[in-house]
Amino acid sequence: MAVADLGQIVKAYDVRGVYPDQLDDRLVELFGAAFVEVTGATAIVVGHDMRPSSPHLSASFAKGAVRRGADATLIGLCSTDQLYYASGALDLPGAMFTASHNPARYNGIKMCRAGAAPVGQDTGLAEIRELVETWLAEGPPEDAAKPGTITQRDTLTDYAAHLLSLVDLSANRPLKVVVDAGNGMGGHTVPTVFAGLAVDLVPMYFELDGTFPNHEANPLDPRNIVDLQARVLSEGADLGLAFDGDADRCFVVDERGRGVSPSAITALVAERELAKHPGGTVIHNLITSLSVPEVVREHGGKPVRTRVGHSFIKAEMARTGAIFGGEHSAHYYFREFWNADTGMLAALHVLAALGGQSGPLSELVASYDRYAGSGEINSTVDDQQARLAAVRNAFADREDVTFDDLDGLTVTTPDWWFNLRASNTEPLLRLNVEARDEPTMTKVRDETLALIRS
């Protein structure tokens, strides 16, 4: 059995490690048992992505749950948001086997409670880890007097129907859309969701292949959308969509082959959701563009700022009854989708917004893209806290500066702001800068990077 330090594989929001060195079938079976124990579930739903190790790892998780007396519904190949759909529609706790965009040798488990409610360090994951550690040291738990059952169920058609019920695409003009699935689960979900729409679909890398033979399935890295950008131009397409490995994130490319910032997509979708739910609350994390809260206020909504991370977004959505939430990382959360994230639903909103008018996507999103941003820049440092303190001290004497410690350090002036956050898992500091114009952003970015890397 893989007996690596669980601290290396139990992250803030999920379990993730190298198969089989850190995560193997026997260890995963213990996680399945612990998941049932902590959630008190009498039944669960389990899905998996296209990685070679995913089918048997998900079966082992189900076996652990069944041995503790819970019934397991296996939905097989699915995207992460399809698993969230199943958890919400069936009102069952769920587990998704995926390592998202990580290399092929990795796998992992994203877990949720019934109704797709998150399981993170503060909502059950720490307790699951403790149980697994105990069983590794003392031996596995005894089987339940009555084991559960295992059944199989296909949820893809119902998932697609639910998403399409939330966005009206009936009056759309025809659109030519290039979709890069990155050999991930978008190749499984897109054909069913897009079937019947006024879309001329140009598929790229739809073959399910967990070895990612064409490029890493992480569309936020500019290197991974080069093929999509070129194809949009060569096809004369209206837009391009890129999904990550487990297809819960979606990145958008306009008709010029240029990436559309996730903040602009957040603002666009927020405006559409506020039209359906006037006065609603919209959640955004603290490193989305200032344009997001501006657009929300302009359309009568209430913006609420949170820390980075899906567990914080989902918790705040539940607390406030928010209608929608968006992150800089192209995660989009919807109240009508159990507060869970679904890049596919965001993509449908983009198609509806574009297809409902005659102009190109670049013009449509221009009003949402108001500032110059640096994107996220990572710096490897020896002492994260010491570098954060040095940056704070460097700006402390400026009269127009305010500091905010909600998540890392946010430094704000009337003309620019930046956020500097420490990674939870690596010796990195992550910098995001935004300003009213490109020269100011560049100046602040370079000045701050020099302080970080000195």
GIJO-V942966 format. One record per backbone hydrogen bond with DSSP energy under -0.5 kcal/mol. CO is the residue of the C=O (numbers start at 0). NH is the residue of the N-H. Records with the same first field share a line. If there is no record, write none. Layout:
BEGIN
CO->NH ; NH
END
This chain:
BEGIN
4->7
5->8 ; 9
8->10 ; 15
11->120
13->10
14->108
16->106
17->21 ; 22
23->27
24->28
25->29
26->30
27->31
28->32
29->33
30->34
31->35
32->36
33->37
34->38
35->39 ; 40
41->70
42->92
43->72
44->94
45->74 ; 75
46->96
47->77
49->209
50->53 ; 54
52->56
53->57
54->58
55->59
56->60
57->61
58->62
59->63
60->64
61->65
62->66
63->67
64->67 ; 69
65->68 ; 147
66->143
70->43
71->73 ; 150
72->45 ; 74
73->152
75->47
78->82
79->83
80->84
81->85
82->86
83->87
84->88
85->89
86->90 ; 91 ; 114
92->44
93->111
94->46
95->97 ; 109
96->48
98->101
102->105
104->18
106->16
107->97
108->14 ; 110
109->95
110->118
111->93
112->115 ; 116
113->116
116->112
117->119
119->122 ; 124 ; 125
120->125
123->127
124->128
125->129
126->130
127->131
128->132
129->133
130->134
131->135
132->136
133->137
134->138
148->71
150->73
152->154
154->158
155->159
156->160
157->161
158->162
159->163
160->164
161->165
162->165
166->168
168->171
174->176 ; 199
175->237 ; 238
176->178 ; 201
177->240
178->180 ; 203
179->242
180->183
182->208
183->186
184->187 ; 188
185->189
188->192
189->193
190->194
193->196
196->198
197->174
198->200
199->176
200->202
201->178
203->180
204->182
206->208
208->211
215->217
216->244
217->220
219->221
220->223
221->224
222->225
224->228
225->229
226->230
227->231
228->232
229->233
230->234
231->235 ; 236
232->235
238->177
239->252
240->179
241->250
243->246
244->184
245->79
247->342
248->243
250->241
251->259
252->239
253->256
257->253
258->260
259->251
260->263 ; 264
261->265
262->266
263->267
264->268
265->269
266->270
267->271
268->272
269->273
270->274
271->275
272->276
276->279
279->301
280->322 ; 323
281->303
282->325
283->305
284->287
288->291 ; 292
289->293
290->294
291->295
292->296
293->297
294->298
295->300
296->299
300->302
301->281
303->283
305->285
308->311 ; 312
309->313
310->314
311->315
312->316
313->317
314->318
315->319
316->320 ; 321
322->334
323->282
324->332
325->284
326->329
329->249
330->326
331->341
332->324
333->336 ; 338
334->337
336->339
339->333
341->345
342->346
343->347
344->348
345->349
346->350
347->351
348->352
349->353
350->354
351->355
353->356
354->172
359->363
360->364
361->365
362->366
364->367 ; 368
365->368
367->369
370->372
371->434
376->430
378->428
382->386
383->387
384->388
385->389
386->390
387->391
388->392
389->393
390->394
391->394 ; 395
392->395
394->397
397->400
401->411
403->409
408->410 ; 419
409->403
410->417
411->401
414->435
415->412
416->433
417->410
418->431
419->408
420->429
425->427
426->380
427->422
428->378 ; 430
429->420
430->376
431->418
432->373
433->416
434->371
436->440
437->441
438->442
439->443
440->444
441->445
442->446
443->447
444->448
445->449
446->450
447->451
448->452
449->453
450->453
END
